[in-house]
């Protein structure tokens, strides 16, 4: 019995080693005061070399691109060995403080939070639905449907992929009153095997939207979990109208 238990433990360790990787921690810095810029970060520690790292990205929401000169990184290295990812992130936040401060960022309120993935078993391509409960006239209320559409080629370390997001709004009768394609399907990302929307929120005006996306990377270092965002200015038919927004 004891020998059997030891064998099981060794087998578990071998399997864990084969699939080991590192997962990033996402940091939401929020929208700028005018809602036109969104800033986020991520940090972690490499799985096998135990080197801390951190990144901060400044996003032009309407263009869905990073603002030149306002992406900040501390890459994993011998200098960051045995340093916690959070410690490295705080160091990076200090270095970029004045660049970020000018935007007066504020995180999305609960009302502005449209969706949070609470089910780890939910697939990245599963439809997301949330309801717009507003004080607007009944014809402007509706249900939002979100579909992440992926294209994956290759397998293992040779995998590559792309995606886009289809956002649709239906009125109370189910009629489509707005549809918008978000993202850059022409951008092919090497080593990324899958994507999953973890969070969706908008600015206080309800016209700018952010999708926080978890991406799974497979390479020689193992399986890595990293984050990215897709941003967009919503078409007028899709604008979020407050006072109360709930998600499911």
Secondary structure, 3 states (H helix, E strand, C coil): CHHHHHHHHHHHHHHHHHHCEEECEEEEEEECCCCCEEEEEEEEECCCCCEEEEEEEEEECCCCEEEEEEEEEECCCHHHECCCHHHHHHHHHHHCHHHHHCCCCECCCHHHEEEECCCCCCCCCCCEEEEECCCCCHHHCEEEEEEEEEEEECCHHHCEEEEEEEEEEECCCCCEEEEEEECCCCCCEECEEEEEEEEEEECCCCCEEEEEEEEEEEECCEEEEEEEEEEEECCHHHCCCCCCCEEC
